[in-house]
Amino acid sequence: MPTCLFRRTAPLVCVTLTAACAGSPPTSATPPRISLPAAATTPCRLPVLPDPATLADLERVYAERGAALIACDGARRLALEGLAAERALADP
C-alpha cells in the first residue's frame, strides 16, 4: 500500500514552523508615554475642621473645601486628558 507523501512530511513541517516561531523574540515596540504635569499626579488635600470648631471655622473650611474640590476635579481632568492622549498615540 503506497503512503502519501503529505502524511510523512506534515508532522515535520509543523514541528519546524512551531519551533521557528517559538524561538523568535516578540517584535513589539514600547508604547509612547506622556509625562503628566505635577498637578495631575499629586494627591488632593482637603481641609478639615479643627477640634474646637466654631461657626466661623465651619464657614471657612466649607469655602476652602469647595475650592479644593474644584482644584482636584481640574487635576483629575488633566490626568484623564493625558491618558486619552497617550492611548491615542498608542492606537493609530
HELIX and SHEET records of a PDB file:
HELIX    1   1 LEU A    5  GLY A   23  1                                  19    
HELIX    2   2 ALA A   38  THR A   41  1                                   4    
HELIX    3   3 LEU A   55  ALA A   90  1                                  36    
END                                                                             
